[in-house]
Amino acid sequence: MKTLYLDCFSGISGNMFIGMLIQAGIPFEAFKQAMASLNLTGYDMVCRSVNKLGIQSIYYNVLLESEGHGHHDHEHHEHHEHHDHAHHEPHEGQGHLVDTTGHHHHHQHRGLPEITQIIEGAPIDEDIKAKSLAVFQALAEAEAKVHGVPVDQIHFHEVGAIDCILDIVGTVWCLKYLGIEQIATSPIHAGSGFVRCAHGIMPVPAPATAELLAGIPWYATDVKGELVTPTGAALVKVLAHAGVRPKDFVYDTVAYGAGTKELTIPNVVRGFIGQAGEIS
């Protein structure tokens, strides 16, 4: 089976995942056209080759016009409270992604029903829609548990919603484009220390990420910072066999997707693509 093995020695985020898949063979113009079919506005995309401590990789990200500067995932991007594209911490702050106050203003926030409507209404394959919505459901459930509110009270900030939709649908679209039939991952390096977010200071992994990593092998080192974002964790939880080595795996492609931060290790996710027996 065509297999992707994710080597998450520097964590994973939505934009890192997509950057790696672009380097693995996704035509960026085709990707942009597919994402344009979601009819989201107020964003641009960046895709460029960068060198991370000697490793040539693709840096992909969503730039949000509504913030004046870009955003970048999670690298670490999605839920942040700051607006400087170049210097964000990885999604600095979970908590900034969602609003749990119940004051739901349609033009500012989107809940799961609105996000479902956007995805269901797009002219993309049904299996891409289903997988994308499953990832969103996992993300919303983790945020709801952490904040102590029902899932239907989780509203994604407008900018967070755009980021998340593009990262999640984009990843699933790329996987189908490349014909990936199954995904396995290494144990995941989550980082260490604390991150600042809308709710104050949070330990790494941030609470929603910690919920999503349940059942997934992860570890910390002395590398400081948030290396796994909630979106990255949700993608792994729903789409991959985490912490599993594929059987009889022979790969022919190695690709790298870059995160935003500069760390003491190469801040990239590595993907090996090849053939393996079915993962049970």
Summary of the structure (lengths in Angstrom):
residues: 280
radius of gyration: 17.0
end to end distance: 12.3
largest distance: 52.4
contacts: 1086
relative contact order: 0.26
helix: 33%
strand: 26%
